[in-house]
Amino acid sequence: MSSTVRASRWLQRLGSSIVSWLTGVSLVLASACAGSEDADRTHGGRASSTDTQSTRLSPRVVSPIDPGPFTENPCRLVPEDKLASFGHVKSPQPDVNSNAAKKLLGPGCTWLAASTGEPTIGIRIHTLQAQHADTAFEGLEGIYQAKKSGKIDHLQPLLLPGRPEYPAVVYGQASDINAGTCTVSVGLADDLTFSVQTIQEEDPKNACLIAQKVASIALEAMLAAGD
């Protein structure tokens, strides 16, 4: 097989993986909205605070973080010298003006793999979550509810090193994770998360390790900006 054909197939797989991420986030938001509609039918309005407390599945964030300093350029969350330790990636591509960034997912940044076998890394600050769901289904809660409803089939709680007050999860479809597409979501507040996705089909286990490490780097950057 020629190098041109291999590169073409790799780009096709990469495109499919990115679409899978966007679809997965959309499914989580759809699950959250569905939960909100159920609450409206049951109570004639938004779910009450009592209902929220009694049915909550996800851990709370006790010390919320404002990601505001990074929303105009999320690429600043991860310095290039730290990215270099995970592999060879291209220059960062910020996404703050697209329809996805403005209407669905919030601002993000992507570092594409420089060559076949290297990781592609993406980060997204989900600032629009509160506009898509009832308060009982925002933030990490939306992901937990998506797992409960069957929209996704994998959810693994995480504790990022030294930061147990900021709950995190690996989530998505198990088939995608086993194939090297791993997404980590971290709670910044009860109604706000950011996520990191790594795509490395040649080394699926490493994809989740990289996603967790990048999430830790980004979280520390946000904490430092708030000091």
TORVEXLUM-145439 format. One record per residue (C-alpha): residue number from 1; residue in three letters; chain; x, y, z. Coordinates in steps of 0.25 Angstrom, whole numbers, plus 2048, in hexadecimal, padded with zeros to 3 digits. Example, Ala and Ser with C-alpha at 12.3 -4.5 7.8 and 13.67 -1.06 7.14 Angstrom:
2
1/ALA/A/831/7EE/81F
2/SER/A/837/7FC/81D
This chain:
227
1/MET/A/800/800/800
2/SER/A/806/80E/7FC
3/SER/A/808/818/806
4/THR/A/7FE/821/800
5/VAL/A/7F3/817/801
6/ARG/A/7F7/814/810
7/ALA/A/7F6/823/813
8/SER/A/7E9/824/80C
9/ARG/A/7E3/819/814
10/TRP/A/7E9/81F/821
11/LEU/A/7E2/82C/81E
12/GLN/A/7D5/825/81B
13/ARG/A/7D6/81E/829
14/LEU/A/7DA/82B/830
15/GLY/A/7CE/832/82A
16/SER/A/7C4/827/82E
17/SER/A/7CA/828/83C
18/ILE/A/7C8/837/83D
19/VAL/A/7BA/835/838
20/SER/A/7B8/82A/843
21/TRP/A/7BC/834/84D
22/LEU/A/7B2/83F/849
23/THR/A/7A7/834/848
24/GLY/A/7AA/82F/855
25/VAL/A/7AA/83D/85C
26/SER/A/79D/83F/854
27/LEU/A/797/832/85A
28/VAL/A/79B/837/868
29/LEU/A/794/844/866
30/ALA/A/788/83D/860
31/SER/A/787/834/86C
32/ALA/A/787/840/875
33/CYS/A/77D/847/86D
34/ALA/A/774/83B/86D
35/GLY/A/776/83A/87D
36/SER/A/771/849/87D
37/GLU/A/765/846/875
38/ASP/A/761/83A/87E
39/ALA/A/763/843/88B
40/ASP/A/75A/84E/884
41/ARG/A/74F/843/881
42/THR/A/750/83E/890
43/HIS/A/750/84B/897
44/GLY/A/74A/855/88E
45/GLY/A/758/85C/88D
46/ARG/A/766/85B/890
47/ALA/A/76B/851/89A
48/SER/A/76A/855/8A8
49/SER/A/777/857/8B0
50/THR/A/772/84B/8B9
51/ASP/A/770/842/8AD
52/THR/A/77E/846/8A8
53/GLN/A/785/842/8B5
54/SER/A/77D/835/8B6
55/THR/A/780/830/8A8
56/ARG/A/78E/835/8A6
57/LEU/A/798/82B/8A1
58/SER/A/7A4/833/89F
59/PRO/A/7AE/839/8AA
60/ARG/A/7AD/847/8AC
61/VAL/A/7B8/852/8AA
62/VAL/A/7BA/858/8B7
63/SER/A/7C4/863/8B2
64/PRO/A/7BF/868/8A4
65/ILE/A/7C9/86E/89A
66/ASP/A/7C7/879/890
67/PRO/A/7CD/875/883
68/GLY/A/7CB/883/87D
69/PRO/A/7D9/886/87B
70/PHE/A/7DA/87B/871
71/THR/A/7CD/87C/86A
72/GLU/A/7D2/885/85F
73/ASN/A/7DE/87C/85C
74/PRO/A/7DD/86E/863
75/CYS/A/7EB/86A/85C
76/ARG/A/7F2/872/867
77/LEU/A/7ED/867/871
78/VAL/A/7F8/85E/86D
79/PRO/A/806/863/86A
80/GLU/A/80D/85D/85E
81/ASP/A/819/858/866
82/LYS/A/810/850/86E
83/LEU/A/809/84A/862
84/ALA/A/816/846/85C
85/SER/A/817/83C/867
86/PHE/A/80B/834/861
87/GLY/A/810/834/853
88/HIS/A/811/83C/846
89/VAL/A/805/845/843
90/LYS/A/803/851/83A
91/SER/A/801/85F/83E
92/PRO/A/7F4/861/846
93/GLN/A/7E7/864/83F
94/PRO/A/7DD/86D/848
95/ASP/A/7CE/86B/846
96/VAL/A/7C7/877/84B
97/ASN/A/7BF/87C/840
98/SER/A/7B9/870/839
99/ASN/A/7AA/86C/83B
100/ALA/A/7AE/861/844
101/ALA/A/7B6/86A/84D
102/LYS/A/7AB/875/84E
103/LYS/A/79F/86C/84E
104/LEU/A/7A1/85F/853
105/LEU/A/7AF/85B/859
106/GLY/A/7B6/867/85E
107/PRO/A/7C4/86C/85A
108/GLY/A/7CF/862/857
109/CYS/A/7DD/85F/851
110/THR/A/7E2/853/84A
111/TRP/A/7F1/84F/848
112/LEU/A/7F1/845/83C
113/ALA/A/7FA/83A/83B
114/ALA/A/807/83E/833
115/SER/A/808/830/82D
116/THR/A/801/822/82D
117/GLY/A/803/81C/83B
118/GLU/A/803/829/842
119/PRO/A/7F8/82D/84B
120/THR/A/7ED/838/847
121/ILE/A/7E9/840/854
122/GLY/A/7DD/849/855
123/ILE/A/7D8/851/861
124/ARG/A/7CA/857/863
125/ILE/A/7C4/860/86D
126/HIS/A/7B5/85E/86E
127/THR/A/7B1/86C/871
128/LEU/A/7A3/86A/86A
129/GLN/A/79E/85E/873
130/ALA/A/795/866/87C
131/GLN/A/78E/86B/86F
132/HIS/A/78A/85C/86B
133/ALA/A/785/856/877
134/ASP/A/77E/857/884
135/THR/A/786/859/891
136/ALA/A/784/84B/895
137/PHE/A/78C/846/888
138/GLU/A/797/850/886
139/GLY/A/7A6/84E/887
140/LEU/A/7AB/840/88B
141/GLU/A/79D/83C/88F
142/GLY/A/799/83C/880
143/ILE/A/7A3/832/87D
144/TYR/A/79F/829/889
145/GLN/A/790/82A/884
146/ALA/A/795/827/876
147/LYS/A/79B/81A/87B
148/LYS/A/78F/817/883
149/SER/A/786/819/877
150/GLY/A/78E/811/86E
151/LYS/A/793/81C/865
152/ILE/A/7A1/818/868
153/ASP/A/7A6/80A/86D
154/HIS/A/7B3/80E/875
155/LEU/A/7B5/817/881
156/GLN/A/7C1/816/88A
157/PRO/A/7C3/820/895
158/LEU/A/7D1/826/897
159/LEU/A/7D9/82D/8A1
160/LEU/A/7E3/836/89B
161/PRO/A/7F0/836/8A3
162/GLY/A/7F0/840/8AE
163/ARG/A/7E2/846/8AB
164/PRO/A/7D7/83D/8B1
165/GLU/A/7CE/849/8B2
166/TYR/A/7CC/849/8A3
167/PRO/A/7C5/83C/89F
168/ALA/A/7C8/836/891
169/VAL/A/7C4/82B/888
170/VAL/A/7C8/823/87C
171/TYR/A/7BB/822/874
172/GLY/A/7B6/81E/866
173/GLN/A/7B4/811/85E
174/ALA/A/7BC/805/863
175/SER/A/7BF/802/854
176/ASP/A/7C5/810/851
177/ILE/A/7CD/80F/85E
178/ASN/A/7D3/801/85B
179/ALA/A/7D6/806/84D
180/GLY/A/7DE/812/852
181/THR/A/7D5/81E/853
182/CYS/A/7D4/822/862
183/THR/A/7CD/82D/868
184/VAL/A/7CF/833/876
185/SER/A/7C5/83D/87C
186/VAL/A/7C8/845/889
187/GLY/A/7BE/84D/891
188/LEU/A/7C2/85B/893
189/ALA/A/7B4/85E/89A
190/ASP/A/7A7/857/89C
191/ASP/A/7A2/85C/88E
192/LEU/A/7B0/85D/887
193/THR/A/7BA/853/881
194/PHE/A/7C6/853/878
195/SER/A/7CA/847/870
196/VAL/A/7D7/842/86A
197/GLN/A/7D7/837/85F
198/THR/A/7E3/830/859
199/ILE/A/7E2/827/84D
200/GLN/A/7ED/81D/84B
201/GLU/A/7E8/811/844
202/GLU/A/7F6/80A/844
203/ASP/A/7F7/80A/853
204/PRO/A/7E9/80B/859
205/LYS/A/7ED/809/868
206/ASN/A/7F7/815/866
207/ALA/A/7EB/81E/861
208/CYS/A/7E4/81E/86F
209/LEU/A/7F1/820/876
210/ILE/A/7F4/82D/86D
211/ALA/A/7E6/832/86F
212/GLN/A/7E7/831/87E
213/LYS/A/7F5/838/87E
214/VAL/A/7F0/843/875
215/ALA/A/7E4/845/87E
216/SER/A/7ED/846/88A
217/ILE/A/7F6/851/883
218/ALA/A/7E9/859/87E
219/LEU/A/7E3/858/88C
220/GLU/A/7F0/85D/893
221/ALA/A/7F0/869/889
222/MET/A/7E2/86D/88C
223/LEU/A/7E5/86C/89B
224/ALA/A/7F2/875/899
225/ALA/A/7EA/87F/891
226/GLY/A/7E0/880/89D
227/ASP/A/7EA/883/8A8
